[in-house]
Amino acid sequence: MEITHDMLVGFSKSFGLFYLLAMAAVALAYACWPSNKARFDKAARDIIEDEDVPCR
């Protein structure tokens, strides 16, 4: 079996697609994990609290 350029391009595109889907699933699972809720809520509150101070 001879390895051609088209075969390598097809493999790299398929591998890249599955890699991207796996990383997106990991990021989504991390964001939706119940133990991370308090951390994300605190980060959201901290941003809002910093903006309530008038500029000098």
C-alpha positions in Angstrom: 0.0 0.0 0.0 1.5 3.3 -1.1 1.0 6.4 1.0 -0.1 9.3 -1.2 -0.5 13.0 -0.5 -4.3 12.7 -0.7 -4.3 9.9 1.8 -2.3 11.9 4.3 -4.5 14.9 3.8 -7.6 12.9 4.5 -6.1 11.3 7.6 -5.0 14.6 9.0 -8.4 16.2 8.4 -10.2 13.3 10.0 -7.8 13.2 13.0 -8.1 17.0 13.4 -11.9 16.8 13.4 -12.0 14.1 16.0 -9.3 15.9 18.1 -11.3 19.2 17.9 -14.6 17.4 18.9 -12.8 15.6 21.8 -11.3 18.9 23.1 -14.7 20.7 22.8 -16.4 17.8 24.8 -13.7 18.1 27.5 -14.1 21.9 27.8 -17.9 21.5 28.0 -17.7 18.8 30.6 -15.3 21.0 32.7 -17.6 24.0 32.4 -20.7 22.0 33.4 -19.1 20.0 36.2 -21.0 20.7 39.4 -18.0 21.3 41.6 -16.8 24.2 39.4 -20.1 26.1 39.8 -18.9 28.1 42.9 -15.6 29.1 41.1 -17.5 30.3 38.0 -20.1 32.2 40.1 -17.3 33.9 42.1 -15.5 34.9 38.9 -18.7 36.4 37.5 -19.4 38.4 40.7 -15.8 39.7 41.0 -16.0 41.2 37.5 -19.3 43.0 38.3 -18.1 44.2 41.7 -14.9 45.8 40.1 -17.0 47.8 37.7 -19.2 49.5 40.4 -16.4 51.8 41.5 -16.3 55.2 39.7 -13.2 56.0 37.7 -10.8 58.7 39.2 
